[in-house]
Amino acid sequence: MASWREIEADAPDFAARVRERFSAGIHKTIATLRRDGSPRISGSELDFADGEVTLGMMGGSMKLRDVRRDPRIAVHSPTIEPPEGAPENWTGDAKLAGRAVAIPPPADTPHEGAGFFRIDLTELVLTYVGTPADHLVIESWHPGRGWRRRTRA
């Protein structure tokens, strides 16, 4: 697993483009695991600060219960539609996966029982339409393997 700081040091251009995709809107989609192992998706916000990816969850929320039981999560960036007639200008989407690790709440936390976490990252993926617009480009980063670029027709 890796911190955001490690990824920025290893693949700075890739990390900047992933962060840009996540910054395209406030609401991201987080996937957690229910008690029976089936997936649950929920809306969430996250932050890139001080070399870490962090997020908070409201006290009593199902996703907070899920993460406290099983810390494996995945997060998808806000979904932005490709420009009409110019798919090659689509900025793409980003995904990350890892484990949520509890951190102390910020000093100004107004939510009783909320949970705060950093994400120890196991995967980052950036997908977009290539030029010419006849293929997808999939860039990824994994601990121990680093950055990789593939295409799919």
Residue frames as a rotation matrix with the C-alpha (Angstrom) as fourth column:
MET 1
0.580 0.814 0.000 0.00
0.814 -0.580 0.000 0.00
0.000 0.000 -1.000 0.00
ALA 2
-0.535 -0.778 0.329 1.10
0.800 -0.592 -0.097 3.55
0.270 0.211 0.939 -0.62
SER 3
-0.032 0.454 -0.891 0.35
0.519 -0.754 -0.403 7.09
-0.854 -0.475 -0.211 0.44
TRP 4
0.892 0.381 0.245 -0.61
0.418 -0.484 -0.769 9.77
-0.174 0.788 -0.590 -2.06
ARG 5
0.620 -0.732 -0.284 2.78
-0.590 -0.673 0.447 11.39
-0.518 -0.110 -0.849 -1.39
GLU 6
-0.224 -0.724 0.653 4.56
-0.036 0.675 0.737 8.24
-0.974 0.141 -0.177 -2.62
ILE 7
0.266 0.397 0.878 2.53
0.846 0.342 -0.410 8.17
-0.463 0.852 -0.245 -5.83
GLU 8
0.983 0.070 -0.169 3.18
0.003 -0.929 -0.370 11.88
-0.183 0.363 -0.914 -6.47
ALA 9
0.241 -0.968 -0.064 6.91
-0.625 -0.205 0.753 11.21
-0.742 -0.142 -0.655 -6.08
ASP 10
-0.335 -0.376 0.864 6.89
0.225 0.858 0.461 8.12
-0.915 0.349 -0.203 -8.32
ALA 11
-0.478 0.289 0.830 4.55
0.877 0.100 0.470 9.33
0.053 0.952 -0.301 -11.10
PRO 12
-0.669 0.161 -0.725 3.92
0.293 -0.840 -0.457 13.07
-0.683 -0.518 0.515 -10.67
ASP 13
-0.846 0.378 -0.377 2.21
-0.529 -0.501 0.686 13.74
0.070 0.779 0.623 -14.02
PHE 14
-0.518 0.659 -0.546 -0.12
0.258 0.728 0.635 10.77
0.816 0.188 -0.547 -13.62
ALA 15
-0.489 0.306 -0.816 -0.92
0.866 0.058 -0.497 11.72
-0.105 -0.950 -0.293 -10.00
ALA 16
-0.832 0.160 -0.531 -1.72
-0.101 -0.985 -0.138 15.29
-0.545 -0.061 0.836 -11.05
ARG 17
-0.718 0.588 -0.374 -4.14
-0.497 -0.057 0.866 14.11
0.488 0.807 0.333 -13.75
VAL 18
-0.426 0.564 -0.708 -5.86
0.640 0.740 0.205 11.67
0.640 -0.366 -0.676 -11.35
ARG 19
-0.609 0.152 -0.779 -6.22
0.651 -0.466 -0.600 14.41
-0.454 -0.872 0.184 -8.75
GLU 20
-0.899 0.273 -0.344 -7.64
-0.402 -0.825 0.397 16.75
-0.176 0.495 0.851 -11.42
ARG 21
-0.557 0.724 -0.408 -10.35
-0.034 0.471 0.881 14.18
0.830 0.504 -0.238 -12.29
PHE 22
-0.305 0.427 -0.851 -11.31
0.912 0.388 -0.133 13.80
0.273 -0.817 -0.508 -8.64
SER 23
-0.703 -0.025 -0.710 -11.45
0.379 -0.859 -0.345 17.60
-0.601 -0.512 0.613 -8.32
ALA 24
-0.897 0.354 0.266 -13.98
0.161 -0.298 0.941 17.89
0.412 0.887 0.210 -11.19
GLY 25
0.098 0.954 0.282 -16.85
-0.278 -0.246 0.929 17.86
0.956 -0.170 0.241 -8.67
ILE 26
-0.213 -0.142 0.967 -17.55
-0.957 -0.168 -0.235 17.54
0.196 -0.976 -0.100 -4.97
HIS 27
0.427 0.557 0.712 -19.41
-0.742 0.666 -0.077 14.23
-0.517 -0.496 0.698 -4.93
LYS 28
-0.574 -0.621 -0.535 -17.57
-0.780 0.613 0.125 10.98
0.250 0.489 -0.836 -5.53
THR 29
0.640 0.728 -0.247 -18.91
-0.618 0.678 0.398 7.43
0.457 -0.102 0.884 -5.41
ILE 30
-0.441 -0.759 0.478 -17.47
-0.897 0.352 -0.269 5.15
0.036 -0.547 -0.836 -2.74
ALA 31
0.394 0.479 -0.784 -17.83
-0.395 0.859 0.327 1.38
0.830 0.181 0.528 -2.69
THR 32
-0.388 -0.424 0.818 -17.68
-0.921 0.213 -0.326 -0.48
-0.036 -0.880 -0.473 0.61
LEU 33
-0.637 0.134 -0.760 -18.43
-0.108 0.960 0.260 -4.06
0.764 0.248 -0.596 1.59
ARG 34
0.289 0.833 0.471 -21.58
-0.788 -0.072 0.611 -5.03
0.543 -0.548 0.636 3.46
ARG 35
0.019 -0.215 0.977 -21.52
-0.868 0.480 0.122 -7.59
-0.495 -0.850 -0.177 6.26
ASP 36
0.646 0.313 0.696 -22.46
-0.024 0.920 -0.391 -10.36
-0.763 0.236 0.602 3.78
GLY 37
-0.303 -0.901 0.311 -19.64
0.420 0.167 0.892 -9.31
-0.855 0.401 0.328 1.40
SER 38
0.249 0.439 0.863 -21.86
0.968 -0.124 -0.216 -7.72
0.012 0.890 -0.456 -1.23
PRO 39
-0.733 -0.621 0.278 -20.96
0.635 -0.771 -0.047 -4.21
0.243 0.142 0.959 -2.44
ARG 40
0.428 0.772 -0.470 -22.57
0.810 -0.558 -0.178 -0.98
-0.400 -0.305 -0.864 -1.27
ILE 41
-0.483 -0.562 0.671 -22.13
0.754 -0.657 -0.007 2.31
0.445 0.503 0.741 -3.14
SER 42
0.460 0.532 -0.711 -22.64
0.810 -0.579 0.092 5.68
-0.363 -0.618 -0.697 -1.51
GLY 43
0.656 -0.239 0.716 -21.90
0.237 -0.836 -0.496 9.31
0.717 0.495 -0.491 -2.18
SER 44
0.526 -0.541 -0.656 -18.86
0.769 -0.026 0.638 10.78
-0.363 -0.840 0.403 -0.48
GLU 45
0.895 -0.426 0.131 -16.39
-0.332 -0.833 -0.443 13.62
0.298 0.353 -0.887 -0.52
LEU 46
0.608 -0.762 -0.225 -12.63
0.776 0.510 0.371 13.23
-0.168 -0.400 0.901 -0.25
ASP 47
0.925 -0.352 -0.145 -9.62
-0.346 -0.936 0.066 15.46
-0.159 -0.011 -0.987 0.07
PHE 48
0.484 -0.875 0.010 -6.04
0.718 0.390 -0.577 15.41
0.501 0.286 0.817 -1.16
ALA 49
0.759 -0.235 0.607 -3.92
-0.422 -0.888 0.185 17.16
0.495 -0.396 -0.773 1.48
ASP 50
0.311 -0.730 0.609 -0.52
-0.916 -0.059 0.397 16.81
-0.254 -0.681 -0.687 3.11
GLY 51
-0.594 -0.664 -0.454 0.42
-0.786 0.599 0.153 13.83
0.170 0.448 -0.878 0.95
GLU 52
-0.866 0.370 0.338 -2.67
0.164 0.847 -0.506 11.82
-0.473 -0.383 -0.794 1.85
VAL 53
-0.546 0.838 -0.013 -6.13
-0.196 -0.113 0.974 11.08
0.814 0.535 0.226 0.47
THR 54
-0.975 0.205 -0.080 -8.65
0.116 0.167 -0.979 11.52
-0.187 -0.964 -0.187 3.30
LEU 55
-0.409 0.906 0.111 -12.37
-0.111 -0.170 0.979 11.33
0.906 0.388 0.170 3.80
GLY 56
-0.891 0.234 0.390 -14.97
-0.412 -0.054 -0.909 11.53
-0.192 -0.971 0.145 6.52
MET 57
-0.551 0.762 -0.340 -18.23
0.233 0.533 0.814 9.68
0.801 0.369 -0.471 7.13
MET 58
-0.118 0.619 0.776 -21.24
-0.764 -0.556 0.328 10.66
0.634 -0.554 0.539 9.18
GLY 59
-0.849 -0.147 0.507 -21.77
-0.497 0.549 -0.672 8.83
-0.180 -0.823 -0.539 12.46
GLY 60
-0.190 0.810 0.554 -24.22
-0.240 0.509 -0.827 5.95
-0.952 -0.290 0.098 12.15
SER 61
0.254 0.277 -0.926 -23.97
-0.950 -0.109 -0.293 5.78
-0.182 0.955 0.236 8.36
MET 62
0.928 0.149 0.342 -23.97
-0.096 0.981 -0.166 2.35
-0.360 0.121 0.925 6.76
LYS 63
0.676 -0.735 -0.044 -20.73
0.046 0.102 -0.994 3.07
0.735 0.670 0.102 4.90
LEU 64
0.019 -0.658 0.753 -19.05
-0.888 -0.358 -0.290 3.97
0.460 -0.663 -0.591 8.21
ARG 65
0.501 0.224 0.836 -20.22
-0.660 0.724 0.201 0.67
-0.561 -0.652 0.511 9.70
ASP 66
0.991 -0.134 -0.007 -18.96
0.089 0.693 -0.716 -1.15
0.101 0.709 0.698 6.61
VAL 67
0.403 -0.900 0.167 -15.51
-0.254 -0.285 -0.924 0.47
0.879 0.330 -0.344 6.74
ARG 68
0.059 -0.368 0.928 -15.08
-0.996 -0.083 0.030 -0.14
0.066 -0.926 -0.372 10.46
ARG 69
0.671 0.242 0.701 -15.83
-0.350 0.937 0.012 -3.82
-0.654 -0.253 0.713 9.85
ASP 70
0.325 -0.546 0.772 -13.84
0.825 0.563 0.051 -4.20
-0.463 0.620 0.634 6.59
PRO 71
0.156 -0.291 -0.944 -11.59
0.067 -0.950 0.304 -1.29
-0.985 -0.110 -0.129 5.55
ARG 72
-0.692 -0.426 0.583 -11.37
0.575 0.163 0.802 -2.17
-0.436 0.890 0.132 1.84
ILE 73
0.332 0.783 -0.526 -12.87
0.184 -0.600 -0.778 0.58
-0.925 0.161 -0.343 -0.33
ALA 74
-0.504 -0.392 0.770 -12.92
0.859 -0.127 0.497 1.90
-0.097 0.911 0.401 -3.87
VAL 75
0.070 0.486 -0.871 -13.74
0.243 -0.855 -0.458 5.46
-0.967 -0.180 -0.178 -4.92
HIS 76
-0.097 0.013 0.995 -14.80
0.995 0.031 0.096 6.73
-0.030 0.999 -0.016 -8.36
SER 77
-0.913 -0.282 -0.294 -14.33
0.265 -0.959 0.095 10.32
-0.309 0.009 0.951 -9.49
PRO 78
-0.038 0.906 -0.421 -17.31
-0.248 -0.417 -0.874 12.48
-0.968 0.071 0.241 -10.46
THR 79
-0.213 0.046 0.976 -18.72
0.802 0.578 0.148 11.34
-0.558 0.814 -0.160 -13.80
ILE 80
-0.128 0.090 -0.988 -18.39
-0.409 -0.912 -0.030 13.90
-0.904 0.400 0.153 -16.56
GLU 81
0.664 0.464 0.587 -19.92
0.324 0.528 -0.785 13.13
-0.674 0.711 0.200 -19.96
PRO 82
-0.453 -0.800 0.394 -17.68
0.718 -0.066 0.692 13.22
-0.528 0.597 0.605 -23.06
PRO 83
-0.445 0.271 -0.854 -18.21
-0.398 -0.914 -0.083 16.31
-0.802 0.303 0.514 -25.24
GLU 84
0.543 0.744 0.389 -20.83
0.125 0.387 -0.914 15.70
-0.830 0.545 0.117 -27.94
GLY 85
0.994 -0.076 0.074 -19.05
0.073 -0.011 -0.997 14.88
0.077 0.997 -0.005 -31.20
ALA 86
0.293 -0.946 0.138 -15.56
-0.557 -0.286 -0.780 15.14
0.777 0.151 -0.611 -29.67
PRO 87
0.966 0.171 -0.196 -14.98
0.039 0.651 0.758 12.11
0.257 -0.740 0.622 -27.41
GLU 88
0.204 -0.970 -0.135 -11.21
0.760 0.244 -0.602 12.60
0.617 0.020 0.787 -27.66
ASN 89
-0.348 -0.286 0.893 -11.66
-0.192 -0.910 -0.366 15.79
0.918 -0.299 0.262 -25.60
TRP 90
0.768 0.630 -0.120 -13.18
-0.070 0.268 0.961 13.88
0.637 -0.729 0.250 -22.68
THR 91
0.057 -0.771 0.634 -11.08
-0.892 -0.324 -0.314 14.29
0.448 -0.548 -0.707 -19.56
GLY 92
-0.337 -0.184 -0.923 -11.95
-0.073 0.983 -0.169 10.74
0.939 0.010 -0.345 -18.52
ASP 93
0.748 0.530 0.398 -12.56
-0.458 -0.020 0.889 9.26
0.479 -0.848 0.228 -15.14
ALA 94
-0.414 -0.909 0.040 -10.41
-0.557 0.218 -0.801 8.11
0.720 -0.354 -0.597 -12.26
LYS 95
0.789 0.561 -0.250 -10.72
-0.162 0.583 0.796 5.37
0.592 -0.588 0.551 -9.68
LEU 96
-0.363 -0.882 0.300 -8.75
-0.717 0.059 -0.695 4.53
0.595 -0.467 -0.654 -6.59
ALA 97
0.703 0.514 -0.492 -8.81
-0.071 0.738 0.671 1.57
0.708 -0.437 0.555 -4.24
GLY 98
-0.474 -0.877 0.080 -7.21
-0.237 0.039 -0.971 0.79
0.848 -0.479 -0.227 -0.92
ARG 99
-0.098 0.353 -0.931 -7.81
0.857 0.506 0.101 0.48
0.506 -0.787 -0.352 2.79
ALA 100
0.415 0.326 0.849 -9.36
-0.145 -0.898 0.416 3.10
0.898 -0.296 -0.326 5.03
VAL 101
-0.323 -0.595 -0.736 -7.22
0.767 0.291 -0.572 3.77
0.554 -0.749 0.363 8.10
ALA 102
0.699 0.675 -0.236 -8.80
0.672 -0.508 0.539 5.71
0.244 -0.536 -0.808 10.99
ILE 103
-0.523 -0.784 0.336 -7.28
0.566 -0.614 -0.551 9.11
0.638 -0.098 0.764 11.75
PRO 104
-0.578 0.310 -0.755 -8.14
0.647 -0.390 -0.655 11.68
-0.498 -0.867 0.024 14.43
PRO 105
0.422 0.794 0.437 -11.03
0.906 -0.369 -0.206 14.02
-0.003 0.483 -0.875 13.58
PRO 106
-0.337 -0.462 0.821 -10.25
0.461 -0.841 -0.284 17.60
0.821 0.282 0.496 12.59
ALA 107
-0.907 -0.116 -0.404 -10.38
0.419 -0.347 -0.839 20.01
-0.042 -0.931 0.363 15.54
ASP 108
-0.749 0.631 -0.205 -13.48
-0.603 -0.776 -0.184 21.76
-0.275 -0.014 0.961 14.17
THR 109
-0.874 0.394 -0.283 -15.56
0.148 0.773 0.617 18.57
0.462 0.497 -0.735 13.64
PRO 110
-0.566 0.724 0.395 -19.25
-0.822 -0.535 -0.196 19.36
0.069 -0.435 0.898 14.21
HIS 111
0.241 0.717 -0.654 -20.53
-0.670 0.610 0.422 15.80
0.702 0.336 0.628 13.63
GLU 112
0.032 -0.119 0.992 -20.89
-0.920 0.385 0.075 13.57
-0.391 -0.915 -0.097 16.67
GLY 113
0.352 0.089 0.932 -19.73
-0.133 0.990 -0.045 10.01
-0.926 -0.108 0.361 16.01
ALA 114
0.864 -0.060 -0.500 -18.28
-0.503 -0.095 -0.859 10.76
0.004 0.994 -0.112 12.57
GLY 115
0.556 -0.723 0.410 -15.36
0.456 0.678 0.577 8.70
-0.695 -0.134 0.706 11.29
PHE 116
0.731 -0.425 -0.534 -12.29
-0.646 -0.683 -0.340 10.10
-0.220 0.594 -0.774 9.55
PHE 117
0.632 -0.433 0.643 -9.87
0.378 0.896 0.232 8.09
-0.677 0.096 0.730 7.45
ARG 118
-0.072 -0.652 -0.755 -6.84
-0.851 -0.354 0.387 8.25
-0.520 0.671 -0.530 5.23
ILE 119
0.932 0.361 0.025 -6.69
-0.285 0.774 -0.565 5.80
-0.223 0.520 0.824 2.34
ASP 120
-0.201 -0.945 0.258 -3.67
-0.424 0.321 0.847 3.56
-0.883 0.060 -0.465 2.02
LEU 121
0.409 0.458 -0.790 -3.72
-0.849 -0.126 -0.513 3.08
-0.334 0.880 0.337 -1.74
THR 122
-0.086 -0.371 0.925 -3.48
0.058 0.925 0.377 -0.22
-0.995 0.086 -0.058 -3.58
GLU 123
-0.348 0.023 0.937 -4.55
0.910 0.250 0.332 1.00
-0.227 0.968 -0.108 -7.03
LEU 124
-0.122 0.356 -0.926 -5.13
-0.207 -0.922 -0.327 4.12
-0.971 0.152 0.186 -9.10
VAL 125
-0.378 0.061 0.924 -6.70
0.837 0.448 0.313 4.03
-0.395 0.892 -0.220 -12.57
LEU 126
-0.233 0.278 -0.932 -7.28
-0.344 -0.920 -0.188 6.79
-0.909 0.277 0.310 -15.12
THR 127
-0.336 0.228 0.914 -9.35
0.775 0.618 0.131 6.01
-0.535 0.752 -0.384 -18.24
TYR 128
0.047 0.349 -0.936 -9.93
-0.315 -0.884 -0.346 8.31
-0.948 0.311 0.068 -21.23
VAL 129
0.846 0.283 0.453 -10.47
0.347 0.354 -0.869 8.25
-0.406 0.892 0.201 -25.00
GLY 130
-0.152 -0.988 0.037 -7.28
0.561 -0.056 0.826 8.31
-0.814 0.146 0.562 -27.06
THR 131
0.507 0.187 -0.842 -6.43
-0.522 -0.711 -0.472 10.33
-0.686 0.678 -0.262 -30.15
PRO 132
-0.627 0.779 0.000 -7.71
-0.478 -0.385 0.789 9.43
0.615 0.495 0.614 -32.67
ALA 133
-0.324 0.606 0.726 -10.92
-0.912 0.004 -0.410 8.57
-0.252 -0.795 0.551 -30.85
ASP 134
0.309 0.405 -0.860 -10.86
-0.668 0.736 0.107 4.89
0.677 0.542 0.499 -31.78
HIS 135
-0.043 -0.362 -0.931 -9.48
0.446 0.827 -0.342 3.47
0.894 -0.430 0.126 -28.54
LEU 136
0.954 0.254 0.157 -9.45
-0.053 -0.376 0.925 3.83
0.294 -0.891 -0.346 -24.76
VAL 137
-0.170 -0.984 0.055 -6.32
-0.174 -0.025 -0.984 4.65
0.970 -0.177 -0.167 -22.81
ILE 138
0.908 0.378 -0.180 -6.04
0.077 0.272 0.959 3.05
0.412 -0.885 0.218 -19.39
GLU 139
-0.174 -0.947 0.272 -3.28
-0.309 -0.210 -0.928 4.30
0.935 -0.245 -0.256 -17.12
SER 140
0.857 0.458 -0.237 -2.76
0.052 0.381 0.923 2.67
0.513 -0.803 0.302 -13.74
TRP 141
-0.209 -0.888 0.410 -0.46
-0.655 -0.184 -0.733 2.66
0.726 -0.422 -0.543 -10.75
HIS 142
0.854 0.378 -0.357 0.06
-0.015 0.704 0.710 -0.20
0.519 -0.602 0.607 -8.28
PRO 143
0.568 -0.683 0.460 2.54
-0.748 -0.195 0.635 -0.53
-0.344 -0.704 -0.621 -5.39
GLY 144
0.062 -0.672 0.738 5.62
-0.087 0.733 0.674 -2.46
-0.994 -0.106 -0.013 -6.43
ARG 145
0.066 0.027 0.997 4.73
0.913 0.401 -0.071 -2.15
-0.402 0.916 0.002 -10.12
GLY 146
-0.680 -0.341 -0.649 4.39
0.196 -0.938 0.287 1.61
-0.707 0.068 0.704 -10.53
TRP 147
0.038 0.674 -0.738 2.80
-0.582 -0.585 -0.564 3.40
-0.812 0.451 0.370 -13.47
ARG 148
-0.706 -0.166 0.688 1.60
0.398 0.710 0.581 1.55
-0.585 0.684 -0.435 -16.57
ARG 149
-0.239 0.613 -0.753 -0.23
-0.731 -0.624 -0.276 2.63
-0.639 0.485 0.598 -19.77
ARG 150
-0.692 0.129 0.711 -2.40
0.443 0.853 0.276 0.33
-0.571 0.506 -0.647 -21.91
THR 151
-0.601 0.587 -0.542 -4.81
-0.775 -0.594 0.216 0.84
-0.195 0.550 0.812 -24.77
ARG 152
-0.564 0.527 0.636 -7.96
0.356 0.850 -0.389 -1.02
-0.745 0.007 -0.667 -25.71
ALA 153
-0.970 0.206 -0.131 -9.64
-0.203 -0.383 0.901 -0.81
0.135 0.901 0.413 -29.12
